[in-house]
Amino acid sequence: MMTPTHLVAGQFAYIAYCAASGETVTQSTALIACLGALILDIDSPQSYVGRIFPFIASPIEYWTGHRTATHSLIVQTAAGAALWPLLPGEYWSALMVGWLSHSITDMLTPQGVGWFWPGRWRCVLPGSSDYRIPLMSWAELITLLVLGSLAVLLMPWASSGLGT
Protein backbone atom coordinates (compact mmCIF):
# COMPACT_ATOMS: atom_id res chain seq x y z
CA MET A 1 0.00 0.00 0.00
CA MET A 2 1.01 3.58 -0.50
CA THR A 3 1.64 6.14 2.27
CA PRO A 4 -1.83 7.82 2.17
CA THR A 5 -3.56 4.45 2.43
CA HIS A 6 -1.41 3.44 5.39
CA LEU A 7 -2.15 6.75 7.13
CA VAL A 8 -5.91 6.42 6.64
CA ALA A 9 -5.88 2.73 7.60
CA GLY A 10 -3.90 3.53 10.75
CA GLN A 11 -6.35 6.24 11.71
CA PHE A 12 -9.35 4.03 11.01
CA ALA A 13 -7.87 1.16 13.03
CA TYR A 14 -7.07 3.46 15.95
CA ILE A 15 -10.50 5.12 15.90
CA ALA A 16 -12.16 1.69 15.76
CA TYR A 17 -9.94 0.53 18.66
CA CYS A 18 -10.93 3.60 20.70
CA ALA A 19 -14.61 3.12 19.90
CA ALA A 20 -14.40 -0.48 21.14
CA SER A 21 -12.13 0.02 24.15
CA GLY A 22 -13.44 3.30 25.53
CA GLU A 23 -10.10 5.07 25.14
CA THR A 24 -10.60 8.65 23.99
CA VAL A 25 -9.04 9.77 20.72
CA THR A 26 -6.82 12.83 21.13
CA GLN A 27 -4.80 14.73 18.56
CA SER A 28 -1.52 13.48 19.99
CA THR A 29 -2.55 9.82 20.06
CA ALA A 30 -3.91 10.11 16.52
CA LEU A 31 -0.52 11.41 15.40
CA ILE A 32 1.21 8.51 17.17
CA ALA A 33 -1.09 6.08 15.33
CA CYS A 34 0.00 7.74 12.06
CA LEU A 35 3.63 7.29 13.05
CA GLY A 36 2.97 3.63 13.81
CA ALA A 37 1.27 3.20 10.44
CA LEU A 38 4.32 4.57 8.60
CA ILE A 39 7.35 3.42 10.58
CA LEU A 40 7.35 -0.16 9.26
CA ASP A 41 8.41 1.04 5.83
CA ILE A 42 11.80 2.05 7.26
CA ASP A 43 12.95 -1.10 5.45
CA SER A 44 12.59 0.49 2.00
CA PRO A 45 14.60 3.50 0.75
CA GLN A 46 11.78 4.22 -1.74
CA SER A 47 9.18 4.70 1.01
CA TYR A 48 8.31 8.05 2.57
CA VAL A 49 10.07 7.15 5.83
CA GLY A 50 12.96 5.51 3.96
CA ARG A 51 13.60 8.72 2.03
CA ILE A 52 13.83 10.63 5.32
CA PHE A 53 16.17 8.03 6.88
CA PRO A 54 18.06 6.46 3.96
CA PHE A 55 21.03 5.58 6.19
CA ILE A 56 18.70 3.24 8.12
CA ALA A 57 16.48 2.07 5.27
CA SER A 58 19.20 0.98 2.86
CA PRO A 59 21.01 -1.41 5.23
CA ILE A 60 17.73 -2.93 6.44
CA GLU A 61 16.55 -3.53 2.88
CA TYR A 62 19.94 -4.95 1.91
CA TRP A 63 20.07 -7.43 4.80
CA THR A 64 16.42 -8.43 5.15
CA GLY A 65 14.40 -7.12 2.20
CA HIS A 66 11.16 -5.16 2.12
CA ARG A 67 8.15 -6.34 4.15
CA THR A 68 10.14 -8.88 6.12
CA ALA A 69 11.91 -8.01 9.39
CA THR A 70 10.10 -4.78 10.27
CA HIS A 71 6.73 -6.28 9.31
CA SER A 72 7.29 -9.55 11.21
CA LEU A 73 5.39 -10.61 14.30
CA ILE A 74 8.61 -11.25 16.22
CA VAL A 75 9.89 -7.69 15.69
CA GLN A 76 6.47 -6.18 16.37
CA THR A 77 6.18 -8.17 19.60
CA ALA A 78 9.71 -7.28 20.71
CA ALA A 79 9.20 -3.58 19.92
CA GLY A 80 5.86 -3.59 21.72
CA ALA A 81 7.38 -5.24 24.79
CA ALA A 82 10.33 -2.82 24.80
CA LEU A 83 8.08 0.25 24.44
CA TRP A 84 5.48 -0.88 27.00
CA PRO A 85 7.29 0.60 30.04
CA LEU A 86 8.48 3.69 28.14
CA LEU A 87 5.21 5.03 26.73
CA PRO A 88 2.00 5.96 28.53
CA GLY A 89 -0.78 3.43 27.86
CA GLU A 90 -2.75 5.43 25.30
CA TYR A 91 0.39 6.29 23.30
CA TRP A 92 1.57 2.70 23.37
CA SER A 93 -1.78 1.39 22.16
CA ALA A 94 -1.95 4.05 19.41
CA LEU A 95 1.52 3.12 18.17
CA MET A 96 0.81 -0.63 18.21
CA VAL A 97 -2.60 -0.32 16.53
CA GLY A 98 -1.07 1.85 13.79
CA TRP A 99 1.80 -0.59 13.42
CA LEU A 100 -0.47 -3.63 13.11
CA SER A 101 -2.75 -1.82 10.66
CA HIS A 102 0.25 -1.35 8.37
CA SER A 103 1.03 -5.07 8.29
CA ILE A 104 -2.61 -6.02 7.78
CA THR A 105 -3.09 -3.60 4.87
CA ASP A 106 0.13 -4.83 3.29
CA MET A 107 -1.28 -8.35 3.51
CA LEU A 108 -4.01 -7.23 1.11
CA THR A 109 -1.46 -6.67 -1.68
CA PRO A 110 -0.17 -9.36 -4.08
CA GLN A 111 3.28 -9.26 -2.41
CA GLY A 112 1.97 -10.00 1.08
CA VAL A 113 3.97 -9.70 4.31
CA GLY A 114 6.71 -11.83 5.87
CA TRP A 115 5.01 -12.12 9.27
CA PHE A 116 7.05 -15.20 10.13
CA TRP A 117 10.43 -13.74 9.20
CA PRO A 118 13.16 -15.09 9.13
CA GLY A 119 11.03 -17.76 7.48
CA ARG A 120 10.36 -17.11 3.80
CA TRP A 121 6.57 -17.52 3.94
CA ARG A 122 4.43 -14.61 2.81
CA CYS A 123 1.06 -14.01 4.43
CA VAL A 124 -1.69 -12.61 2.22
CA LEU A 125 -5.38 -11.80 2.50
CA PRO A 126 -7.56 -12.96 0.82
CA GLY A 127 -6.28 -16.34 -0.31
CA SER A 128 -7.25 -15.82 -3.95
CA SER A 129 -4.86 -13.54 -5.81
CA ASP A 130 -7.81 -12.28 -7.90
CA TYR A 131 -9.04 -10.21 -4.95
CA ARG A 132 -5.80 -8.67 -3.71
CA ILE A 133 -5.20 -4.94 -4.10
CA PRO A 134 -2.42 -3.90 -6.51
CA LEU A 135 -0.41 -0.82 -5.55
CA MET A 136 -1.63 2.51 -6.94
CA SER A 137 -4.78 0.94 -8.36
CA TRP A 138 -8.41 1.98 -8.32
CA ALA A 139 -8.96 -0.73 -5.71
CA GLU A 140 -6.44 0.96 -3.40
CA LEU A 141 -8.13 4.33 -3.89
CA ILE A 142 -11.53 2.81 -3.12
CA THR A 143 -10.07 1.12 -0.02
CA LEU A 144 -8.66 4.47 1.12
CA LEU A 145 -12.01 6.22 0.61
CA VAL A 146 -14.01 3.50 2.38
CA LEU A 147 -11.66 3.39 5.39
CA GLY A 148 -11.62 7.20 5.58
CA SER A 149 -15.42 7.36 5.46
CA LEU A 150 -15.75 4.69 8.15
CA ALA A 151 -13.26 6.55 10.34
CA VAL A 152 -15.30 9.76 10.05
CA LEU A 153 -18.48 7.86 10.95
CA LEU A 154 -16.84 6.19 13.97
CA MET A 155 -15.17 9.35 15.29
CA PRO A 156 -18.07 10.65 17.44
CA TRP A 157 -18.37 7.25 19.15
CA ALA A 158 -14.61 6.99 19.66
CA SER A 159 -14.44 10.54 21.07
CA SER A 160 -17.17 9.82 23.59
CA GLY A 161 -15.01 7.36 25.54
CA LEU A 162 -17.99 5.08 26.13
CA GLY A 163 -16.53 2.00 24.43
CA THR A 164 -18.67 -0.96 23.49
Long-range contacts (C-beta under 8 A, 24 or more apart in sequence): 1-102, 1-105, 1-106, 1-108, 1-109, 1-133, 1-135, 1-140, 2-135, 2-136, 2-140, 3-38, 3-41, 3-47, 3-48, 4-144, 5-105, 5-140, 5-143, 5-144, 5-147, 6-37, 6-38, 6-41, 6-101, 6-102, 6-105, 7-34, 7-37, 7-38, 8-144, 8-147, 8-148, 8-151, 9-37, 9-101, 9-102, 9-104, 9-105, 9-143, 9-144, 9-147, 10-34, 10-36, 10-37, 10-38, 10-97, 10-98, 10-101, 10-102, 11-37, 11-148, 11-151, 12-101, 12-147, 12-148, 12-150, 12-151, 12-154, 13-37, 13-97, 13-98, 13-100, 13-101, 13-104, 14-94, 14-97, 14-98, 14-101, 15-151, 15-154, 15-155, 15-158, 16-150, 16-151, 16-154, 16-158, 17-93, 17-97, 18-158, 18-159, 19-154, 19-157, 19-158, 19-163, 19-164, 20-163, 20-164, 21-93, 21-163, 22-161, 22-162, 22-163, 22-164, 23-90, 23-93, 23-161, 23-163, 24-90, 24-158, 24-159, 24-160, 24-161, 25-155, 25-158, 25-159, 26-90, 28-91, 29-90, 29-91, 29-94, 30-94, 32-91, 32-94, 32-95, 32-98, 33-94, 33-95, 33-97, 33-98, 33-101, 34-98, 35-95, 35-98, 36-94, 36-95, 36-96, 36-97, 36-98, 36-99, 36-101, 36-102, 37-98, 37-99, 37-101, 37-102, 38-98, 38-102, 39-70, 39-99, 39-102, 40-70, 40-71, 40-99, 40-102, 40-103, 40-106, 41-70, 41-102, 42-70, 43-67, 43-68, 43-69, 43-70, 43-71, 64-117, 65-114, 67-106, 67-111, 67-112, 67-113, 67-114, 68-114, 68-117, 68-118, 69-114, 69-117, 69-118, 71-102, 71-103, 71-106, 71-113, 71-114, 71-115, 71-117, 72-114, 72-115, 72-116, 72-117, 72-118, 73-115, 73-116, 74-117, 75-117, 76-100, 76-103, 105-143, 108-132, 108-133, 108-143, 109-133, 109-134, 109-135, 110-134
